[in-house]
């Protein structure tokens, strides 16, 4: 926000500055100093940096090119044809520079967006990762506290995952992780955040959800995984999952996560392929 405020101050400053400079020059001098209007490139570039969209890039190019001509003619109504030609050619040059810079700003912005997205996505499964999980909780919990609504955490992992790796190889283990990621994706709501925490462990955060609703979703997910399978090298592979549930009660984020992890651990201790709610 502060950076944008600085940008806007500079945009106003460098929009007014060439007009002031030109007005202080004599008519004879200003005719030979058309480069002054190139200062309009600065606010235009700043505008593109804040809003790197083609609509803004083209609009600002047209605006400042036209604005330059209007101001120049207004301050020097008796400008001769040669000066007009120089002004128009100068506008065309500035416009070309503007569009070229805009192209690279737009492309750089898209690349930065892609890099940012990749830092939030688990490469193997295609779902979000631990970093996204932490950011989502940091953003969601204040809203939950403000609205006094319920927040449910579900942690789950694949039962006997090591056995899958040892029996069929790590490539099969990777396919198992992809399979459960797809099952999770199909069985959660748009408002839920689902991530791969690491290894064979996953987590689902469910805002505005009661403990009872969370239990229903968990059971549906557990049953779907149990009844589904995937094929690896002509082998039909099936597995089950264990699930831990916890409800947010104003504790620290790590404590909230630990409650779900403790419930998951208890589900494992209870024989796996079941759900435990932290009490």
LINCORPE-V292977 format. One record per residue. N is the residue number from 1. RES is the residue in one small letter. PSI is psi in radians with two decimals (* if undefined). NEAR is the number of other C-alpha atoms within 10 Angstrom. D_CENTER is the distance of its C-alpha to the mean C-alpha in Angstrom with 1 decimal. Layout:
# LINCORPE-V292977
((N RES PSI NEAR D_CENTER) (N RES PSI NEAR D_CENTER))
This chain:
# LINCORPE-V292977
((1 x -0.80 6 17.4) (2 x -0.70 7 20.5) (3 x -0.73 9 19.4) (4 x -0.68 13 19.0) (5 x -0.72 10 22.5) (6 x -0.73 10 23.9) (7 x -0.78 17 22.7) (8 x -0.67 16 24.3) (9 x -0.75 13 27.5) (10 x -0.62 16 27.6) (11 x -0.82 20 27.1) (12 x -0.78 11 30.0) (13 x -0.87 13 32.1) (14 x -0.11 18 31.9) (15 x -0.68 21 32.4) (16 x -0.61 13 35.6) (17 x -0.90 16 36.8) (18 x -0.55 19 38.0) (19 x -0.78 18 39.7) (20 x -0.78 11 41.5) (21 x -0.79 12 42.5) (22 x -0.64 21 43.9) (23 x -0.45 15 45.8) (24 x -0.32 11 47.5) (25 x 2.64 12 48.7) (26 x 2.79 10 51.9) (27 x -0.70 14 51.8) (28 x -0.71 10 53.4) (29 x -0.76 11 50.8) (30 x -0.50 19 47.8) (31 x -0.50 20 48.9) (32 x 0.17 11 48.6) (33 x 0.93 11 45.3) (34 x -0.28 16 42.8) (35 x -0.31 15 40.3) (36 x -0.64 15 39.6) (37 x -0.23 25 37.5) (38 x -0.28 17 35.1) (39 x -0.38 16 33.8) (40 x -0.30 25 31.9) (41 x -0.54 22 29.6) (42 x -0.96 16 28.2) (43 x -0.55 21 26.8) (44 x -0.76 23 25.7) (45 x -0.69 21 23.6) (46 x -0.71 16 22.2) (47 x -0.75 21 21.2) (48 x -0.61 25 19.5) (49 x -0.63 19 17.6) (50 x -0.66 14 16.3) (51 x 1.38 15 15.6) (52 x 0.98 21 15.4) (53 x 2.63 19 16.3) (54 x -0.57 14 19.6) (55 x -0.70 10 21.0) (56 x -0.71 17 20.7) (57 x -0.87 24 22.0) (58 x -0.74 16 25.0) (59 x -0.78 14 25.7) (60 x -0.61 22 25.9) (61 x -0.81 24 28.0) (62 x -0.76 15 30.4) (63 x -0.92 11 30.6) (64 x -0.55 21 31.5) (65 x -0.78 24 33.8) (66 x -0.73 14 35.7) (67 x -0.70 15 35.7) (68 x -0.79 23 37.3) (69 x -0.74 16 40.1) (70 x -0.83 13 40.7) (71 x -0.75 16 41.1) (72 x -0.77 22 43.2) (73 x -0.59 14 45.5) (74 x -0.71 11 45.7) (75 x -0.42 14 46.7) (76 x 1.29 17 49.0) (77 x -0.38 10 50.4) (78 x 0.43 10 53.2) (79 x 2.45 15 51.0) (80 x 3.03 10 52.7) (81 x -0.67 9 51.6) (82 x -0.72 10 50.9) (83 x -0.68 16 48.5) (84 x -0.76 15 46.8) (85 x -0.75 11 46.4) (86 x -0.73 15 45.0) (87 x -0.78 21 42.5) (88 x -0.76 16 41.3) (89 x -0.69 12 41.1) (90 x -0.69 19 39.2) (91 x -0.70 22 36.7) (92 x -0.71 13 36.3) (93 x -0.83 13 35.7) (94 x -0.66 21 33.2) (95 x -0.73 20 31.5) (96 x -0.75 13 31.3) (97 x -0.77 14 29.9) (98 x -0.86 23 27.3) (99 x -0.68 17 26.1) (100 x -0.82 13 26.1) (101 x -0.72 17 24.0) (102 x -0.68 24 21.7) (103 x -0.82 17 21.3) (104 x -0.59 12 20.3) (105 x -0.78 20 17.9) (106 x -0.77 19 16.2) (107 x -0.73 14 16.3) (108 x -0.68 13 15.1) (109 x -0.74 16 12.0) (110 x -0.68 14 11.2) (111 x -0.70 12 12.1) (112 x -0.69 12 10.0) (113 x -0.75 11 6.8) (114 x -0.76 11 8.5) (115 x -0.75 11 9.5) (116 x -0.74 11 6.4) (117 x -0.71 12 5.6) (118 x -0.52 14 9.4) (119 x -0.22 14 9.6) (120 x 0.00 18 8.2) (121 x 2.41 18 10.5) (122 x 2.10 18 14.3) (123 x -0.70 11 15.9) (124 x -0.86 12 19.0) (125 x -0.36 19 18.1) (126 x -0.01 15 14.8) (127 x 3.03 19 13.5) (128 x 2.83 20 11.3) (129 x -2.97 22 13.0) (130 x -0.65 19 14.6) (131 x -0.77 15 12.1) (132 x -0.71 21 9.6) (133 x -0.84 19 13.0) (134 x -0.75 13 13.9) (135 x -0.69 11 10.9) (136 x -0.76 14 11.4) (137 x -0.75 17 15.1) (138 x -0.57 12 14.9) (139 x -0.64 10 13.2) (140 x -0.72 15 15.4) (141 x -0.76 20 18.7) (142 x -0.65 12 19.5) (143 x -0.68 13 19.1) (144 x -0.76 17 21.3) (145 x -0.63 14 23.8) (146 x -0.70 8 23.9) (147 x -0.10 10 24.6) (148 x 0.68 11 26.7) (149 x 3.03 14 25.3) (150 x 2.53 17 25.3) (151 x 2.23 22 22.6) (152 x 2.40 24 23.4) (153 x 2.28 24 22.4) (154 x 2.16 28 23.4) (155 x 2.49 28 23.8) (156 x 2.69 26 25.5) (157 x 2.91 26 26.7) (158 x 2.26 22 28.9) (159 x 2.38 17 32.6) (160 x 0.73 14 34.6) (161 x -0.64 18 31.7) (162 x -0.62 13 33.9) (163 x -0.67 11 36.6) (164 x -0.81 20 34.5) (165 x -0.76 15 33.7) (166 x -0.60 11 37.3) (167 x -0.78 11 38.7) (168 x -0.19 14 36.6) (169 x 2.83 12 34.7) (170 x -0.45 13 31.2) (171 x -0.65 12 30.1) (172 x -0.67 19 31.1) (173 x -0.69 21 29.2) (174 x -0.71 16 26.0) (175 x -0.60 17 26.8) (176 x -0.71 25 27.4) (177 x -0.69 22 23.9) (178 x -0.70 17 22.5) (179 x -0.86 18 24.9) (180 x -0.54 25 24.1) (181 x -0.73 19 20.3) (182 x -0.67 14 21.3) (183 x -0.78 16 23.7) (184 x -0.80 21 21.2) (185 x -0.64 16 18.7) (186 x -0.25 10 21.7) (187 x 0.16 13 23.0) (188 x 2.96 18 20.3) (189 x 2.88 12 19.1) (190 x -0.49 9 15.9) (191 x -0.20 10 15.7) (192 x 2.62 16 16.1) (193 x 2.20 20 13.8) (194 x 2.32 25 15.5) (195 x 2.77 27 15.1) (196 x 2.00 27 17.5) (197 x -0.69 20 18.7) (198 x 2.64 12 20.9) (199 x -2.27 12 24.1) (200 x 0.26 19 25.0) (201 x 2.38 17 23.5) (202 x 2.83 22 20.8) (203 x 2.57 26 19.6) (204 x 2.23 22 18.8) (205 x 2.21 24 18.0) (206 x 1.71 25 19.6) (207 x 2.70 21 19.4) (208 x 0.79 16 22.5) (209 x 2.30 17 24.4) (210 x 2.88 15 28.0) (211 x -0.62 19 29.3) (212 x -0.78 10 31.4) (213 x -0.70 13 28.6) (214 x -0.67 23 26.7) (215 x -0.67 21 29.9) (216 x -0.78 12 30.3) (217 x -0.72 17 26.8) (218 x -0.75 25 27.6) (219 x -0.70 15 31.0) (220 x -0.72 14 29.7) (221 x -0.78 19 27.3) (222 x -0.79 21 30.1) (223 x -0.70 15 32.5) (224 x -0.76 17 30.3) (225 x -0.75 20 29.8) (226 x -0.65 14 33.5) (227 x -0.14 10 34.5) (228 x 3.01 15 32.2) (229 x 2.96 17 32.6) (230 x 2.78 16 31.5) (231 x 2.29 13 33.8) (232 x 2.00 14 33.9) (233 x 0.87 8 36.7) (234 x 0.16 7 38.7) (235 x 2.29 10 38.4) (236 x 2.07 10 37.1) (237 x 2.25 16 35.0) (238 x 2.63 14 34.6) (239 x 3.01 18 33.3) (240 x 2.99 21 32.6) (241 x 2.72 26 30.2) (242 x 2.53 26 30.8) (243 x 2.41 31 28.7) (244 x 2.40 27 28.6) (245 x 2.49 29 27.7) (246 x 2.74 27 27.4) (247 x 2.45 22 27.0) (248 x 2.29 22 25.5) (249 x 0.60 11 28.3) (250 x 0.08 12 27.0) (251 x 3.04 9 27.2) (252 x 2.69 11 25.0) (253 x -0.78 13 21.9) (254 x -0.66 9 23.6) (255 x -0.65 12 26.7) (256 x -0.78 17 24.8) (257 x -0.74 19 23.5) (258 x -0.60 16 27.0) (259 x -0.78 22 28.6) (260 x -0.67 26 26.8) (261 x -0.68 23 27.6) (262 x -0.68 18 31.2) (263 x -0.68 24 31.4) (264 x -0.76 28 30.1) (265 x -0.71 19 32.7) (266 x -0.64 20 35.4) (267 x -0.65 22 34.4) (268 x -0.76 21 35.1) (269 x -0.50 11 38.3) (270 x 0.06 13 39.4) (271 x 0.04 10 39.5) (272 x 3.01 19 36.0) (273 x 0.73 19 34.7) (274 x 3.08 20 34.6) (275 x 2.37 23 32.6) (276 x 2.34 22 33.3) (277 x 2.27 20 32.2) (278 x 2.25 16 32.3) (279 x * 8 35.1))
